[in-house]
Amino acid sequence: MQLATQADPSVIIRQEREALPSRNPPASQVASAAQFVSQYLARILAISALVLTPCFWHSHIEAGDLASHTYNAWLAQLIVRGQAPGLWLARQWDNILFDVTLTGLGHLFALRVAEKVAVSAAVLVFFWGAFAVVAAATRRAPWFLVPCLAMIAYGWTFEMGFLNYYISLGLSFFGVAIFWRGQGWEKTLAVAVLPLTWLAHPLGTAVLLGAGAYVAIAQVLRARLQPLSLAGAGALLVYLRLYLDAHYAVRWAPGPRYFYNGLDQLQLYGPQYRIVWLLLLGLVAVCLVADAIGHRLVRGHLVNYFLPLQLYGAALLGAYLLPTAVRLPQYGAPLNLLTERLTSVCAVLACCVLGTMKPQKWHLAGFAAVATVFFFLLYQDTAKIDTMESKIEHYAASLAPGQRVTDTIWPFPGSRVFITHIVDRACVEHCFSYGNYEPSTRQFRVRALPKNPIVVADFGASDAIQMGTYVVRPQDLPMIQIQQCDSSMIHLCARPLSAGEANGQYGLQPVMR
């Protein structure tokens, strides 16, 4: 015990390195990664299969905007074939990677199959990217955190269907991991990841550049000076906040900011998810206290927490200081839900902090128990939405080809996840979702000219359709409205609309509206 008390930080770091799968890793981190994959290939494949289970447990992958992405991939096919008058494909270099992938796969398979393949790939990119950055932060494979990473992979960002941003984050995590532990020329591989993150979503590029810069600065500073980097990051975020507030129309996230710490990623379809993040919060507290007590006589042990804690702190400052929506003049709709998206980064960086603990079997058992509760709730709620979408498909199949459809589908009470776009996917090959929001935002490839017969070209009209306040014009007809019939929120009705009425005039009118 006396020897442990006198150990210096370099000895502790050497001991932590010996916890890696290979006790004598090659000097090249690329070679080390290849060796790791070869050594644990069976485990990696088994974990990947388990992580992908939610993509296949229902007929549809229920993930908010995903249905809109699939519908617009179908519209892109119609545009290429000259069957979508008034629509066109814009040439852009950001926010398109998932859409391009889905459209490309749609030329090889049916869109339903293409969607499964594209989403499965996205989940694996995010999950293993998060795994890689935690491993880079802690210098060991974080097997005991697999349940936590799986929950984050199916957290709020995924359930909202922000797939371009989701992929961009996964790629940025890989890039940060490469830059953090790469040797010499290997660090340039992180630069090679940058164009892909930009193609997916610029926010992922910002995460890669910001975290990479922070790590680079921290690696040349002594531990006691590293808090200066956090102070500098905070000052930069304050400046960005003031600049955005002064030059653009912005909106701030509702509710207390302390909620956006990463645990909010687990608050999904209703208040029942509170038990998940409360259990996880309690377990994390116990784990950290037990680790501190177990290493109380090991000098320098807390040094291992410094950089992961700083990165987590910088992400928290971003979630606290930055607005949730910014309106830029080149777009028809604001860049929205930025704060809520950023908490995916908070959640993964919190895992970097947890990964610093010495792994114990009871850690894995505890996290797996919490994950079991989470995925049980998720299965139940997405099963309800899957049933609703199957009902809408039944309606859509009975419509005349090219029929216009609007809808007002409200989220479940207490839900933070929107489900209105299930109508979009149900319309593939059958009808046109008249309120499809993507073309009018001018943030995606599919664009619309005014007075086209397929979709409203104005974002205000699209938003009004989703809110049930769109006043139907004679030129819109014939048009069908789909809505929830009663307070169960699962039973759906379809009815023809008339000129002069609001599309959501009848049907369910929840208080949340």
Secondary structure in CASP SS format (residue, H / E / C, confidence):
PFRMAT SS
TARGET T0000
AUTHOR 0000-0000-0000
METHOD secondary structure of the structure
MODEL  1
M C 1.00
Q H 1.00
L H 1.00
A H 1.00
T H 1.00
Q C 1.00
A C 1.00
D C 1.00
P H 1.00
S H 1.00
V H 1.00
I H 1.00
I H 1.00
R H 1.00
Q H 1.00
E H 1.00
R H 1.00
E C 1.00
A C 1.00
L C 1.00
P C 1.00
S C 1.00
R C 1.00
N C 1.00
P C 1.00
P C 1.00
A C 1.00
S C 1.00
Q H 1.00
V H 1.00
A H 1.00
S H 1.00
A H 1.00
A H 1.00
Q H 1.00
F H 1.00
V H 1.00
S H 1.00
Q H 1.00
Y C 1.00
L H 1.00
A H 1.00
R H 1.00
I H 1.00
L H 1.00
A H 1.00
I H 1.00
S H 1.00
A H 1.00
L H 1.00
V H 1.00
L C 1.00
T H 1.00
P H 1.00
C H 1.00
F C 1.00
W C 1.00
H C 1.00
S C 1.00
H C 1.00
I C 1.00
E C 1.00
A C 1.00
G C 1.00
D C 1.00
L H 1.00
A H 1.00
S H 1.00
H H 1.00
T H 1.00
Y H 1.00
N H 1.00
A H 1.00
W H 1.00
L H 1.00
A H 1.00
Q H 1.00
L H 1.00
I H 1.00
V H 1.00
R C 1.00
G C 1.00
Q C 1.00
A C 1.00
P C 1.00
G C 1.00
L E 1.00
W E 1.00
L E 1.00
A C 1.00
R C 1.00
Q C 1.00
W C 1.00
D C 1.00
N C 1.00
I C 1.00
L H 1.00
F H 1.00
D H 1.00
V H 1.00
T H 1.00
L H 1.00
T H 1.00
G H 1.00
L H 1.00
G H 1.00
H C 1.00
L C 1.00
F C 1.00
A C 1.00
L H 1.00
R H 1.00
V H 1.00
A H 1.00
E H 1.00
K H 1.00
V H 1.00
A H 1.00
V H 1.00
S H 1.00
A H 1.00
A H 1.00
V H 1.00
L H 1.00
V H 1.00
F H 1.00
F H 1.00
W H 1.00
G H 1.00
A H 1.00
F H 1.00
A H 1.00
V H 1.00
V H 1.00
A H 1.00
A H 1.00
A H 1.00
T H 1.00
R C 1.00
R C 1.00
A C 1.00
P C 1.00
W H 1.00
F H 1.00
L H 1.00
V H 1.00
P H 1.00
C H 1.00
L H 1.00
A H 1.00
M H 1.00
I H 1.00
A H 1.00
Y C 1.00
G C 1.00
W H 1.00
T H 1.00
F H 1.00
E H 1.00
M C 1.00
G C 1.00
F C 1.00
L H 1.00
N H 1.00
Y H 1.00
Y H 1.00
I H 1.00
S H 1.00
L H 1.00
G H 1.00
L H 1.00
S H 1.00
F H 1.00
F H 1.00
G H 1.00
V H 1.00
A H 1.00
I H 1.00
F H 1.00
W H 1.00
R H 1.00
G C 1.00
Q C 1.00
G H 1.00
W H 1.00
E H 1.00
K H 1.00
T H 1.00
L H 1.00
A H 1.00
V H 1.00
A H 1.00
V H 1.00
L H 1.00
P H 1.00
L H 1.00
T H 1.00
W H 1.00
L H 1.00
A H 1.00
H C 1.00
P H 1.00
L H 1.00
G H 1.00
T H 1.00
A H 1.00
V H 1.00
L H 1.00
L H 1.00
G H 1.00
A H 1.00
G H 1.00
A H 1.00
Y H 1.00
V H 1.00
A H 1.00
I H 1.00
A H 1.00
Q H 1.00
V H 1.00
L C 1.00
R C 1.00
A H 1.00
R H 1.00
L H 1.00
Q C 1.00
P H 1.00
L H 1.00
S H 1.00
L H 1.00
A H 1.00
G H 1.00
A H 1.00
G H 1.00
A H 1.00
L H 1.00
L H 1.00
V H 1.00
Y H 1.00
L H 1.00
R H 1.00
L H 1.00
Y H 1.00
L H 1.00
D H 1.00
A H 1.00
H H 1.00
Y C 1.00
A E 1.00
V E 1.00
R E 1.00
W C 1.00
A C 1.00
P C 1.00
G C 1.00
P C 1.00
R H 1.00
Y H 1.00
F H 1.00
Y C 1.00
N C 1.00
G C 1.00
L H 1.00
D H 1.00
Q H 1.00
L H 1.00
Q C 1.00
L C 1.00
Y C 1.00
G C 1.00
P H 1.00
Q H 1.00
Y H 1.00
R H 1.00
I H 1.00
V H 1.00
W H 1.00
L H 1.00
L H 1.00
L H 1.00
L H 1.00
G H 1.00
L H 1.00
V H 1.00
A H 1.00
V H 1.00
C H 1.00
L H 1.00
V H 1.00
A H 1.00
D H 1.00
A H 1.00
I H 1.00
G H 1.00
H C 1.00
R C 1.00
L C 1.00
V C 1.00
R C 1.00
G C 1.00
H H 1.00
L H 1.00
V H 1.00
N H 1.00
Y H 1.00
F H 1.00
L H 1.00
P H 1.00
L H 1.00
Q H 1.00
L H 1.00
Y H 1.00
G H 1.00
A H 1.00
A H 1.00
L H 1.00
L H 1.00
G H 1.00
A H 1.00
Y H 1.00
L H 1.00
L C 1.00
P C 1.00
T C 1.00
A E 1.00
V E 1.00
R E 1.00
L C 1.00
P C 1.00
Q C 1.00
Y C 1.00
G C 1.00
A C 1.00
P C 1.00
L E 1.00
N C 1.00
L C 1.00
L H 1.00
T H 1.00
E H 1.00
R H 1.00
L H 1.00
T H 1.00
S H 1.00
V H 1.00
C H 1.00
A H 1.00
V H 1.00
L H 1.00
A H 1.00
C H 1.00
C H 1.00
V H 1.00
L H 1.00
G H 1.00
T C 1.00
M C 1.00
K C 1.00
P C 1.00
Q C 1.00
K H 1.00
W H 1.00
H H 1.00
L H 1.00
A H 1.00
G H 1.00
F H 1.00
A H 1.00
A H 1.00
V H 1.00
A H 1.00
T H 1.00
V H 1.00
F H 1.00
F H 1.00
F H 1.00
L H 1.00
L H 1.00
Y H 1.00
Q H 1.00
D H 1.00
T H 1.00
A H 1.00
K H 1.00
I H 1.00
D H 1.00
T H 1.00
M H 1.00
E H 1.00
S H 1.00
K H 1.00
I H 1.00
E H 1.00
H H 1.00
Y H 1.00
A H 1.00
A H 1.00
S C 1.00
L C 1.00
A C 1.00
P C 1.00
G C 1.00
Q E 1.00
R E 1.00
V E 1.00
T E 1.00
D E 1.00
T E 1.00
I C 1.00
W C 1.00
P C 1.00
F C 1.00
P C 1.00
G C 1.00
S C 1.00
R C 1.00
V C 1.00
F C 1.00
I C 1.00
T C 1.00
H C 1.00
I H 1.00
V H 1.00
D H 1.00
R H 1.00
A H 1.00
C C 1.00
V C 1.00
E C 1.00
H C 1.00
C E 1.00
F E 1.00
S E 1.00
Y C 1.00
G C 1.00
N C 1.00
Y C 1.00
E H 1.00
P H 1.00
S H 1.00
T H 1.00
R C 1.00
Q C 1.00
F C 1.00
R C 1.00
V E 1.00
R E 1.00
A E 1.00
L C 1.00
P C 1.00
K C 1.00
N C 1.00
P C 1.00
I C 1.00
V C 1.00
V C 1.00
A C 1.00
D C 1.00
F H 1.00
G H 1.00
A H 1.00
S H 1.00
D H 1.00
A H 1.00
I H 1.00
Q H 1.00
M H 1.00
G C 1.00
T C 1.00
Y C 1.00
V E 1.00
V C 1.00
R C 1.00
P H 1.00
Q H 1.00
D H 1.00
L C 1.00
P C 1.00
M E 1.00
I E 1.00
Q E 1.00
I E 1.00
Q E 1.00
Q E 1.00
C C 1.00
D C 1.00
S C 1.00
S C 1.00
M C 1.00
I C 1.00
H C 1.00
L E 1.00
C E 1.00
A E 1.00
R E 1.00
P E 1.00
L C 1.00
S C 1.00
A C 1.00
G C 1.00
E C 1.00
A E 1.00
N C 1.00
G C 1.00
Q C 1.00
Y C 1.00
G C 1.00
L C 1.00
Q C 1.00
P C 1.00
V C 1.00
M C 1.00
R C 1.00
END
